[in-house]
């Protein structure tokens, strides 16, 4: 268990929370009794707040710090590149490292899959990568429709918000959202997969240009489909001339054990959306696609159809190259397998406790489903006071989402499991 330096949140965090309320939109950072703490520094799987309290991070900072906070190789890549060139002109006069970044992304995806050449569009945030994929599908197929799934989360920009399933995010802006999405159920059991197969058999998909799917739903509550799901989608797309788009912004780069979650079924998507752990800490994302599909974009005449000021940022590109090199090291895959085994041991039998509905996971991505969002939030708060950073996901915030850095030790995972059991019992009134 972490050695806490004092009360949580401490006086500096409480003061900063009050100051933040005065300068930031009230809808951005949740401020309440006992929440939040303000980070000051981080290393490995540990975070220290401004009051000196240390926490073990079970979130990986939204699954970004998969390789560990402040990973030496990534910090060095950032330092060297920022001293040489801090900003460039990504779609006008690019940096040399942008070429290296795009090549590395192509090699780690379609190159590793033996699927031929690829092309990449870089962006700054995950939702932009999704929107790039949606635009690509429109250009390549001439069809505006997108099939997406219940429980899916693809970001909150207007393009990505359309296929995102959460009513909380969609409802306030529903009248502004385009009506081009067909929603399909996300199967969890073999029976549900059979029902979906039957439904798709009768769906001609005449207007659907893209099927957008998370191979494992992340923010939706760590929900994995049964074997054969991606194969079903691949076959349907092939038969209807639609593109299969895998949103691996959350699951990409070893989070579920494989380099990419779609590899579990040996499925090659037409487009893959990447972000989060792609750089290990810099805001950069990518849509990588098959060469023939990406050729639907016309040659630039000097004014790109889809671009942004920070496209191909040199610091981000350098960190991506360094991060991919680390992910290709066999030691990274071995670290994830070790974390998976440690998490399985730590969470074993937890579902037998009152208040816990389910425990599920794969690789370094686990979910503990509580009986309602209120219980989950109580557990998150209790764990924070005990020195552990957790997040709640799922439709009602009922799932404790666990995505630790791969450098977390077996001892730290074991101590976390003991603390989680104690807090769950406290919430249920046993202690």
C-alpha positions as CSV (number, residue, x, y, z in Angstrom):
1,X,0.0,0.0,0.0
2,X,1.4,3.5,-0.8
3,X,2.7,5.5,2.1
4,X,0.4,8.6,2.2
5,X,2.0,11.9,3.1
6,X,-1.2,13.4,4.5
7,X,-4.9,14.0,4.0
8,X,-6.4,13.5,0.6
9,X,-7.2,15.9,-1.0
10,X,-4.6,18.0,0.8
11,X,-4.8,21.8,1.4
12,X,-3.0,22.7,-1.8
13,X,-5.3,20.5,-3.9
14,X,-8.3,22.0,-2.3
15,X,-7.1,25.5,-2.9
16,X,-6.3,24.8,-6.5
17,X,-9.7,23.3,-7.0
18,X,-11.3,26.5,-5.9
19,X,-9.1,28.5,-8.2
20,X,-9.8,26.3,-11.1
21,X,-13.5,26.8,-10.6
22,X,-12.9,30.5,-11.2
23,X,-11.1,30.2,-14.5
24,X,-12.3,27.0,-16.2
25,X,-15.7,26.1,-17.5
26,X,-17.5,24.3,-14.8
27,X,-18.3,21.4,-17.1
28,X,-14.7,20.3,-17.6
29,X,-13.2,19.2,-14.2
30,X,-15.4,17.6,-11.6
31,X,-14.9,19.4,-8.3
32,X,-16.6,18.0,-5.2
33,X,-15.9,17.1,-1.6
34,X,-12.9,14.8,-1.6
35,X,-12.2,15.4,-5.3
36,X,-9.8,16.0,-7.2
37,X,-6.2,15.8,-6.3
38,X,-3.7,17.9,-8.4
39,X,-0.8,16.0,-9.9
40,X,2.7,17.4,-9.6
41,X,5.0,14.7,-10.9
42,X,4.9,11.0,-11.9
43,X,7.3,8.2,-12.5
44,X,6.7,4.6,-13.5
45,X,3.3,3.7,-12.1
46,X,3.5,6.3,-9.3
47,X,2.0,9.8,-9.1
48,X,2.7,12.5,-6.5
49,X,0.2,15.3,-5.9
50,X,0.9,18.9,-4.9
51,X,0.6,18.0,-1.3
52,X,3.2,15.3,-1.4
53,X,0.8,12.3,-1.4
54,X,1.9,9.3,-3.5
55,X,-0.5,7.2,-5.5
56,X,-0.3,4.0,-7.5
57,X,-1.8,4.7,-10.8
58,X,-4.3,2.0,-12.0
59,X,-5.5,4.3,-14.9
60,X,-2.3,4.7,-16.9
61,X,-3.5,8.3,-17.2
62,X,-6.4,7.3,-19.5
63,X,-4.2,4.3,-20.8
64,X,-1.7,6.8,-22.3
65,X,1.3,5.9,-20.0
66,X,1.3,2.2,-20.9
67,X,5.1,2.2,-20.9
68,X,5.2,4.0,-17.6
69,X,5.1,7.7,-16.6
70,X,8.2,9.5,-17.6
71,X,9.7,6.6,-19.5
72,X,13.3,7.5,-20.0
73,X,13.5,6.8,-23.8
74,X,10.4,8.8,-24.5
75,X,11.5,11.8,-22.4
76,X,14.9,11.7,-24.2
77,X,13.2,11.6,-27.6
78,X,11.1,14.6,-26.6
79,X,14.1,16.5,-25.3
80,X,16.3,15.9,-28.3
81,X,13.6,16.8,-30.8
82,X,12.4,19.9,-28.9
83,X,15.9,21.3,-28.8
84,X,16.3,20.7,-32.5
85,X,12.8,21.7,-33.8
86,X,9.9,22.5,-31.5
87,X,7.3,23.1,-34.1
88,X,7.0,22.7,-37.9
89,X,4.5,23.2,-40.7
90,X,3.1,19.7,-40.9
91,X,1.2,19.8,-44.3
92,X,3.3,22.6,-45.9
93,X,7.0,22.2,-44.9
94,X,7.0,19.0,-42.8
95,X,9.8,17.9,-40.4
96,X,11.9,14.9,-41.4
97,X,10.8,13.0,-38.4
98,X,7.2,13.0,-39.7
99,X,8.3,10.7,-42.5
100,X,9.9,8.4,-40.0
101,X,6.8,8.4,-37.8
102,X,4.4,7.5,-40.7
103,X,6.7,4.8,-41.9
104,X,6.9,3.3,-38.4
105,X,3.1,3.3,-38.0
106,X,2.7,1.6,-41.4
107,X,5.3,-1.1,-40.5
108,X,3.8,-1.8,-37.1
109,X,0.3,-2.3,-38.5
110,X,-0.2,-3.3,-42.1
111,X,3.5,-4.2,-42.6
112,X,3.4,-6.6,-39.6
113,X,0.2,-8.1,-40.9
114,X,1.6,-8.8,-44.3
115,X,-1.1,-6.7,-45.8
116,X,0.9,-4.6,-48.2
117,X,1.4,-0.9,-48.2
118,X,-0.4,1.7,-46.1
119,X,-0.8,5.5,-45.8
120,X,-1.3,7.6,-42.7
121,X,-3.0,10.8,-41.7
122,X,-1.7,12.2,-38.4
123,X,-3.8,14.2,-36.0
124,X,-3.7,15.6,-32.4
125,X,-6.5,13.7,-30.7
126,X,-8.2,10.3,-31.0
127,X,-11.5,11.7,-32.1
128,X,-9.8,13.3,-35.1
129,X,-8.4,10.0,-36.2
130,X,-11.9,8.6,-36.1
131,X,-13.2,11.5,-38.2
132,X,-10.4,11.0,-40.7
133,X,-11.5,7.3,-41.0
134,X,-15.1,8.4,-41.6
135,X,-14.1,10.9,-44.3
136,X,-11.9,8.2,-45.9
137,X,-14.8,5.8,-46.0
138,X,-17.0,8.4,-47.7
139,X,-14.3,9.1,-50.3
140,X,-13.5,5.5,-50.9
141,X,-17.1,4.1,-51.1
142,X,-19.2,7.1,-51.9
143,X,-21.5,6.1,-49.1
144,X,-22.2,8.4,-46.2
145,X,-23.6,5.8,-43.7
146,X,-21.6,4.5,-40.7
147,X,-22.6,1.4,-38.7
148,X,-21.5,1.7,-35.1
149,X,-22.3,-0.2,-31.9
150,X,-24.3,0.2,-28.7
151,X,-21.9,1.1,-25.9
152,X,-19.3,2.4,-28.3
153,X,-17.2,5.5,-27.5
154,X,-15.3,7.2,-30.3
155,X,-14.8,10.8,-29.0
156,X,-16.7,14.0,-28.6
157,X,-16.0,16.0,-31.7
158,X,-19.1,16.4,-33.8
159,X,-18.0,13.8,-36.4
160,X,-17.0,11.2,-33.8
161,X,-19.9,12.1,-31.5
162,X,-22.4,10.8,-34.1
163,X,-21.2,7.1,-33.8
164,X,-20.6,7.4,-30.0
165,X,-23.5,5.7,-28.2
166,X,-23.6,7.5,-24.9
167,X,-26.7,9.5,-24.4
168,X,-25.1,11.7,-21.8
169,X,-22.7,13.1,-24.5
170,X,-25.1,13.0,-27.4
171,X,-28.4,14.2,-26.0
172,X,-27.6,17.9,-25.5
173,X,-26.4,18.2,-29.1
174,X,-28.7,15.7,-30.8
175,X,-30.3,18.3,-33.1
176,X,-26.9,19.2,-34.5
177,X,-25.7,15.6,-35.1
178,X,-25.8,14.2,-38.6
179,X,-28.2,11.3,-39.1
180,X,-25.9,8.9,-40.9
181,X,-25.3,6.3,-38.2
182,X,-27.0,2.9,-38.0
183,X,-26.6,1.4,-34.5
184,X,-26.0,-2.3,-34.0
185,X,-25.9,-4.3,-30.8
186,X,-22.5,-5.2,-29.4
187,X,-22.5,-8.9,-28.6
188,X,-21.1,-10.3,-25.3
189,X,-22.3,-13.9,-25.6
190,X,-22.2,-16.5,-28.3
191,X,-26.0,-16.3,-28.5
192,X,-25.9,-12.6,-29.0
193,X,-23.3,-13.0,-31.7
194,X,-25.6,-15.4,-33.4
195,X,-28.5,-12.9,-33.2
196,X,-26.2,-10.3,-34.8
197,X,-25.2,-12.6,-37.6
198,X,-28.8,-13.3,-38.4
199,X,-29.6,-9.5,-38.4
200,X,-26.6,-8.7,-40.6
201,X,-27.7,-11.4,-43.1
202,X,-30.7,-9.4,-43.8
203,X,-28.9,-6.0,-43.9
204,X,-28.0,-4.9,-47.4
205,X,-25.9,-2.0,-46.2
206,X,-26.5,0.0,-49.3
207,X,-25.7,3.3,-47.6
208,X,-23.1,2.0,-45.2
209,X,-19.6,2.9,-46.1
210,X,-17.9,2.1,-42.9
211,X,-18.4,-0.3,-39.9
212,X,-16.7,1.4,-37.0
213,X,-15.9,-0.8,-34.0
214,X,-13.8,-1.1,-30.9
215,X,-12.4,-4.6,-30.7
216,X,-12.8,-4.3,-27.0
217,X,-15.0,-1.5,-25.7
218,X,-13.0,0.7,-23.3
219,X,-14.9,3.6,-21.9
220,X,-18.1,1.5,-22.4
221,X,-17.0,-0.6,-19.4
222,X,-14.2,-3.0,-20.6
223,X,-16.5,-5.2,-22.7
224,X,-15.0,-7.9,-24.9
225,X,-17.1,-9.6,-27.6
226,X,-17.1,-13.4,-28.2
227,X,-14.6,-15.0,-30.6
228,X,-15.8,-14.6,-34.2
229,X,-17.2,-11.1,-33.8
230,X,-14.6,-9.3,-35.9
231,X,-14.6,-12.1,-38.4
232,X,-18.3,-11.7,-38.9
233,X,-17.8,-7.9,-39.5
234,X,-14.9,-8.6,-41.9
235,X,-17.0,-10.9,-43.9
236,X,-20.0,-8.6,-44.0
237,X,-17.9,-5.7,-45.1
238,X,-16.2,-7.7,-47.8
239,X,-19.6,-8.8,-49.1
240,X,-21.1,-5.3,-49.1
241,X,-18.2,-3.2,-50.2
242,X,-17.9,-1.4,-46.9
243,X,-14.8,-0.6,-45.0
244,X,-14.0,-2.2,-41.6
245,X,-12.6,0.5,-39.3
246,X,-11.1,-0.6,-36.0
247,X,-11.0,2.1,-33.3
248,X,-7.9,1.0,-31.4
249,X,-7.2,4.3,-29.7
250,X,-7.7,2.7,-26.3
251,X,-6.8,-0.9,-27.1
252,X,-3.8,-0.3,-29.3
253,X,-0.2,-1.0,-28.4
254,X,-0.4,-4.0,-26.2
255,X,-3.2,-2.8,-23.9
256,X,-5.2,-6.1,-24.3
257,X,-2.1,-8.3,-24.6
258,X,-1.7,-8.3,-28.4
259,X,0.0,-5.4,-30.1
260,X,-3.5,-4.6,-31.4
261,X,-6.7,-6.1,-30.2
262,X,-7.9,-7.0,-33.7
263,X,-4.9,-9.4,-34.0
264,X,-6.6,-11.8,-31.6
265,X,-8.8,-13.0,-34.4
266,X,-6.2,-12.4,-37.1
267,X,-8.5,-9.8,-38.7
268,X,-6.9,-7.0,-40.8
269,X,-9.1,-3.9,-40.9
270,X,-9.2,-1.5,-43.8
271,X,-8.5,1.4,-41.5
272,X,-7.2,1.5,-37.9
273,X,-7.4,4.5,-35.6
274,X,-4.6,5.0,-33.0
275,X,-3.8,7.3,-30.2
276,X,-3.3,7.4,-26.4
277,X,-0.3,5.0,-25.9
278,X,0.9,5.7,-29.4
279,X,3.4,8.3,-28.1
280,X,3.3,7.6,-24.3
281,X,2.4,11.1,-23.4
282,X,2.2,13.6,-26.3
283,X,-1.2,14.6,-27.9
284,X,-0.9,12.8,-31.3
285,X,-3.1,10.3,-33.1
286,X,-3.3,8.6,-36.5
287,X,-5.6,7.0,-38.9
288,X,-3.6,4.3,-40.8
289,X,-5.2,2.7,-43.8
290,X,-4.6,0.3,-46.7
291,X,-2.8,2.0,-49.5
292,X,-5.6,1.4,-52.1
293,X,-8.2,2.7,-49.7
294,X,-6.2,5.8,-48.8
295,X,-5.7,6.6,-52.4
296,X,-9.4,7.8,-52.4
297,X,-7.9,11.0,-51.1
298,X,-7.0,13.2,-54.0
299,X,-3.4,14.5,-54.5
300,X,-2.9,17.7,-52.6
301,X,-3.0,20.8,-54.8
302,X,-1.4,22.9,-52.0
303,X,-4.5,23.0,-49.8
304,X,-5.2,19.8,-48.0
305,X,-8.8,18.7,-47.6
306,X,-8.2,17.5,-44.0
307,X,-5.4,19.0,-41.9
308,X,-4.6,21.0,-38.8
309,X,-2.0,23.4,-37.4
310,X,-0.2,20.8,-35.3
311,X,-0.5,17.9,-37.8
312,X,2.7,15.8,-37.7
313,X,4.1,17.8,-34.7
314,X,7.8,17.0,-34.7
315,X,8.0,16.3,-30.9
316,X,5.0,14.0,-31.1
317,X,6.4,12.2,-34.1
318,X,9.8,11.6,-32.4
319,X,8.0,10.2,-29.3
320,X,5.9,7.9,-31.5
321,X,9.0,6.5,-33.2
322,X,10.6,5.9,-29.8
323,X,7.4,4.3,-28.3
324,X,6.9,1.9,-31.3
325,X,10.5,0.8,-30.9
326,X,9.8,-0.1,-27.3
327,X,6.5,-1.8,-28.1
328,X,8.4,-4.0,-30.7
329,X,10.8,-5.1,-28.0
330,X,9.6,-8.6,-26.8
331,X,10.1,-7.5,-23.2
332,X,7.0,-5.2,-23.5
333,X,4.8,-8.1,-24.5
334,X,6.2,-10.1,-21.7
335,X,5.5,-7.3,-19.2
336,X,1.9,-7.2,-20.3
337,X,1.5,-11.0,-19.8
338,X,3.0,-10.6,-16.3
339,X,0.6,-7.8,-15.5
340,X,-2.3,-9.9,-16.8
341,X,-1.4,-12.8,-14.5
342,X,-1.0,-10.5,-11.5
343,X,-4.3,-8.8,-12.1
344,X,-6.1,-12.1,-12.5
345,X,-4.7,-13.2,-9.1
346,X,-5.4,-10.0,-7.4
347,X,-9.0,-9.9,-8.6
348,X,-9.8,-13.6,-8.2
349,X,-13.0,-14.1,-6.2
350,X,-13.8,-10.4,-6.0
351,X,-17.2,-11.1,-7.7
352,X,-18.2,-13.1,-4.7
353,X,-18.3,-9.9,-2.6
354,X,-21.6,-8.1,-2.2
355,X,-21.9,-5.1,-4.5
356,X,-19.7,-6.6,-7.2
357,X,-21.5,-7.9,-10.3
358,X,-18.6,-9.0,-12.6
359,X,-14.9,-9.1,-13.0
360,X,-13.5,-9.2,-16.6
361,X,-10.4,-8.4,-18.5
362,X,-7.7,-9.1,-20.9
363,X,-4.0,-8.2,-20.9
364,X,-3.6,-5.0,-18.9
365,X,-7.2,-3.9,-19.3
366,X,-9.7,-5.0,-16.6
367,X,-13.1,-4.0,-15.4
368,X,-14.8,-4.6,-12.1
369,X,-18.6,-4.0,-12.5
370,X,-20.3,-2.7,-9.4
371,X,-24.0,-2.6,-8.6
372,X,-24.5,0.9,-9.9
373,X,-22.5,4.0,-10.5
374,X,-23.0,5.3,-6.9
375,X,-21.2,2.3,-5.4
376,X,-18.4,2.5,-8.0
377,X,-17.8,6.2,-7.2
378,X,-17.7,5.4,-3.5
379,X,-15.0,2.8,-4.2
380,X,-13.1,5.1,-6.4
381,X,-13.1,7.8,-3.6
382,X,-12.1,5.2,-1.0
383,X,-9.3,4.0,-3.1
384,X,-8.1,7.5,-3.7
385,X,-7.9,8.1,0.0
386,X,-5.9,4.9,0.3
387,X,-3.4,5.9,-2.3
388,X,-4.8,4.4,-5.6
389,X,-5.9,6.2,-8.7
390,X,-8.9,4.5,-10.4
391,X,-11.5,5.6,-13.0
392,X,-15.2,4.6,-13.4
393,X,-16.5,3.7,-16.8
394,X,-19.6,2.1,-18.3
395,X,-22.9,3.6,-19.3
396,X,-23.7,4.6,-15.7
397,X,-20.2,4.8,-14.4
398,X,-20.7,1.4,-12.7
399,X,-17.4,-0.2,-13.9
400,X,-14.0,0.3,-12.2
401,X,-11.7,0.6,-15.2
402,X,-8.2,-0.7,-14.6
403,X,-5.5,0.1,-17.1
404,X,-2.2,0.3,-15.2
405,X,1.2,1.1,-16.8
406,X,2.9,-2.1,-17.8
407,X,5.8,-1.4,-15.3
408,X,3.5,-2.0,-12.3
409,X,5.0,-4.8,-10.1
410,X,3.3,-7.9,-8.9
411,X,3.6,-6.7,-5.3
412,X,1.9,-3.4,-6.2
413,X,-0.9,-5.2,-8.0
414,X,-1.3,-7.6,-5.0
415,X,-1.5,-4.7,-2.5
416,X,-4.0,-3.0,-4.8
417,X,-6.2,-6.1,-4.8
418,X,-6.1,-6.3,-1.0
419,X,-7.0,-2.6,-0.7
420,X,-9.8,-2.9,-3.2
421,X,-11.4,-5.8,-1.2
422,X,-11.2,-3.8,2.0
423,X,-12.8,-0.7,0.4
424,X,-15.5,-2.7,-1.3
425,X,-16.4,-4.2,2.1
426,X,-16.4,-0.8,3.7
427,X,-18.7,0.6,1.0
428,X,-21.0,-2.4,1.6
429,X,-20.9,-1.8,5.4
430,X,-19.0,-4.9,6.4
431,X,-16.1,-2.9,7.9
